[in-house]
Amino acid sequence: GYKFDASKLREAHEWCRNQVETRMMDHQANKQYYPEIVVSNTFTQEWEMKDYYELASKYGYRVHSLIVENRHGNESVHNVPAASIGNMLHRFQIKL
């Protein structure tokens, strides 16, 4: 099963970014692949998405950002401690 490990968070974000760029490069080389890419991540501040905006610009993608709210009151499926989720909520920044 999945076990959240905060010490690997930087590595996980780097892996995600690299995967996105790889798919964008594949699409640029052969247009039949990856016309749309979805990044599901816990961005709480604008700067955390900066790399993805830059990649989109570099490879000709448009960015659509969705905010998913926890209206159903579910617990974290990744066993992230409630205090960590509270910290993320406190840091949450939205650009209107």
C-alpha positions in Angstrom: 0.0 0.0 0.0 0.8 3.7 -0.3 2.7 5.3 2.6 3.3 9.1 2.5 6.9 10.0 3.1 7.5 13.8 3.4 11.3 13.3 3.0 10.6 12.2 -0.7 8.4 15.1 -1.6 11.0 17.0 -3.5 11.9 13.9 -5.5 8.3 13.2 -6.2 7.7 16.7 -7.6 10.8 16.5 -9.7 9.7 13.1 -11.1 6.3 14.6 -12.0 7.8 17.6 -13.7 10.2 15.4 -15.7 7.3 13.1 -16.7 5.3 16.0 -18.0 8.2 17.4 -20.0 8.9 14.0 -21.5 5.3 13.7 -22.7 5.4 17.2 -24.1 8.6 16.5 -26.0 7.1 13.2 -27.3 4.0 15.2 -28.5 6.2 17.8 -30.2 8.1 15.1 -32.0 5.0 13.1 -33.1 1.7 15.0 -32.8 -0.4 11.9 -32.4 0.8 11.5 -28.8 -0.3 13.4 -25.7 -2.4 16.3 -27.1 -3.6 16.8 -23.5 -1.7 16.2 -20.3 -3.3 16.2 -16.8 -1.1 17.0 -13.8 -2.8 16.0 -10.5 -0.9 17.5 -7.7 -1.2 19.5 -4.5 -0.2 22.9 -5.6 -1.1 25.4 -2.9 0.8 28.5 -4.2 1.3 30.0 -7.6 5.1 29.6 -7.7 4.7 25.8 -7.3 3.1 25.7 -10.8 5.7 28.0 -12.4 7.6 25.1 -14.0 4.5 23.7 -15.6 3.5 27.1 -17.0 7.0 27.4 -18.5 6.8 24.0 -20.0 3.4 24.7 -21.5 4.7 27.8 -23.1 7.9 26.1 -24.4 5.9 23.2 -26.0 2.8 25.0 -27.1 0.3 23.8 -24.5 -2.5 25.8 -22.8 -2.9 25.5 -19.1 -6.2 25.0 -17.4 -6.2 25.0 -13.6 -8.9 23.3 -11.5 -9.4 23.6 -7.8 -10.8 20.5 -6.3 -12.6 21.1 -3.1 -13.2 18.5 -0.4 -17.0 18.9 -0.2 -17.5 15.3 0.5 -15.5 15.4 3.8 -13.4 12.4 2.8 -10.1 11.5 4.5 -6.8 11.7 2.7 -6.3 8.5 0.7 -2.5 9.0 1.0 -2.6 9.1 4.8 -1.3 12.7 4.9 -1.6 13.9 8.5 -4.4 16.3 9.3 -1.9 18.9 10.5 -0.2 18.8 7.1 -3.5 19.3 5.3 -4.3 22.2 7.6 -0.9 23.8 6.8 -1.6 23.4 3.1 -5.0 25.0 3.5 -3.4 27.9 5.4 -0.9 28.4 2.6 -3.4 28.1 -0.2 -3.2 31.0 -2.7 -5.5 31.7 -5.5 -4.9 34.1 -8.3 -8.0 35.7 -9.6 
